[in-house]
Amino acid sequence: MEGAVCSNSVSLESFLSSFMEAVVLETAIAASKALALSLHM
């Protein structure tokens, strides 16, 4: 039973890390787009 709990926490951690990576990536893309737009004005 302990093994299942351990693997669940590991998969949750990897999911959270990939989710955070996606959020950071989206934020960086949005920021660069906003910066490019303000520079073009």
Sequence and secondary structure as in RCSB ss.txt:
>XXXX:A:sequence
MEGAVCSNSVSLESFLSSFMEAVVLETAIAASKALALSLHM
>XXXX:A:secstr
 HHHHHHHHHHHHHHHHHHHHHHHHHHHHHHHHHHHHHHH 
